[in-house]
Amino acid sequence: MSLSRTRTGALLATPTILYMLVFFVVPSLILFAYSFWSSASYRIVPDFQFENYLGSLASPVFWKVTFNAIRIGLFTAAMTLILSIPVGYYLVYVSRSQTMLYLILITWFSSYLVRIYAWRTLLGTNGVLNTLLLQLGVIDHPVSAFLFSPFAVTITLVHIYLPFCILLVVSSLSEIKRDLVDAARDLGTSSIGAFFKVIAPNAANGLVGAFMLTFILVAGDYVTPQMLGGSSGQTTGLLIADQFRKTGNWPLGAAQAFLMFGVSIILYVVITALGRATGLIVKRRAKTEREI
Amino acid sequence: MTNPRTIIEIRDGKKVFGSFTALTDINLSIRQGEILTLLGPSGCGKTTLMRLIAGFETLTSGAISIDGSDCAGTPPERRPVNMVFQRYALFPHLDVFENVAFGLKVKGMPKAEVKERVSRMLQIVQLDNFANRYIDEISGGQSQRVALARALVNGPKVLLLDEPLAALDLKIRQHMLAEMKRIHTETGATFVYVTHDQDEAMILSDRVVLMEKGRIVQIDRPEDMYARPKSLFAAKFLGETNLFDATVSAVNGIGTTAVTPAGIRFIGAETADRQPSERITVSIRPESLSFQDGEAATQSAEGTVEDVVFIGSRSFYTVRLDDQSPVRIQVQRNGRLALPSIGDRTRVYWDSANVVMLPHS
């Protein structure tokens, strides 16, 4: 018995589709329904109103934390990507070592929370950074602002998401053969020129993808901002989590989650459009499209 | 071409990767305007040698000079050579025109001149109608020509070609060989061509550099290398041949006589450096053996016809000689001559001019 390509494809995708349906699509729809309900004294009332959305959109606190989340997300994603590119270049074109990649990924074997506490130890008033600066005489009393600040949140998030971003960068660079770099150099570019003239344009889609994925994970992260951000470092993720955990206002939390979802999509569209407009992302017809 | 100028000179080149010696004792002068082939099995160091010339690798010891100036420490982008990569390495984000224009633009050439030179080069490689196509919209043979054009448009002193036809199928390959020769004549550039394919090497080259295990074993014109291989490796690598272990029995003014353990006698025309009782290997090409005792065919052996393969104008015979060694004989079809059939007893003749005596391996 032979199956057509479409049927084989459907068959292979079925387990994933079922999983996503049961554990993602259905819960998301339920959450979406919740977002139109209302909450009164810790009780959820089935309803149909737009107050959760309209209220959030009109709330300065919501926008403040959302801008904060976006700012931390963009900045962290940019830093992570900038740090990942040289490492990815080294791993793909210079060392070609799998061991090195595994060594980088090994930090992911330690718990997320442990790493956050490690940064608290490093950045706290009695922490390594303050002690070092005191010893060096750069400061004369411990700086408490290192901890519980956007700086602490960003530095920790960069650390946490760097291996993830490196993995994405490595996979997008791996598709670009070393030959192309050699060819560019043979034709007169320096190795840095070869990166900008040949690797960057060909890897642009993958690099923008790495940036966006890192951004989405970082912007939605609510544990690090909670533990290291202090009151000024609140983000939408934390706000949403609080609606579910503390105030018990599920409908409002759901609405804000969908608003954040919308904001992420808008940002993605804007960034991709910017990439296209500046010529960084080259849009080419997919090969398969024409072969059919 | 009397006394052609040397364009690339390699002296005592040696390249070591970790504990692996990729190249050793490399001495080579490449002449201006020639097509020089680096030929050898995979792993013989031919690609490494080419990458050394291009500047992607540096010699462990020894020196390379291009057009009279030593190029130690000169990165690839500042060497007056260009390369055609095995899988072309064309830039997928650029169209054909932009690919070819890449090198000229990097050098900062004015736009109008870039356009003129690229257009002329695209005409030479017959791709003027494909200038706006992307790389994934053209065929393998066309990609090959874009790669040639992209390198040649820079006017390199030497064009390096790394197995440029390996990725093409047989029919296009033969067409591209002819194209390559035409482009060589039209541009007058020096070509250094890496291949493991002896046919490509013989069709294309002015001179062949045969390599084995990181060493150059012979440098010769293709016809000379085929007719007068200097080693067993060369005899076996280029074309087909019959080999016999033998011992030198006599050396005199007119030639060398060698005898196999079973008593088959070979008389070779060469006398150089052979000592009586030296063990050697005798090589005779299938087309140098015949069933007729011609004017010059003074030597012979008896055997039984074991197999006949008919290939149009030629036939390949396998004859098992009386010492049990099988020999392959290539015969041109000729209606007037009676040829033996399978199972027939027959006599095989050869001429001393075609007996090649090689050092025993």
Interface residues (C-beta under 8 A of the other chain):
Chain A: K177 D179 L180 D182 A183 A184 R185 D186 L187 G188 T189 S190 G193 K197 V198 P201 N202 V282 R284 K287 R290
Chain B: A54 F56 P75 P76 E77 R78 V81 N82 M83 F85 Q86 R87 A89 L90 F91 P92 H93 F102 G103 V106 K107 Y134 D136 E137 R150 A151 N154
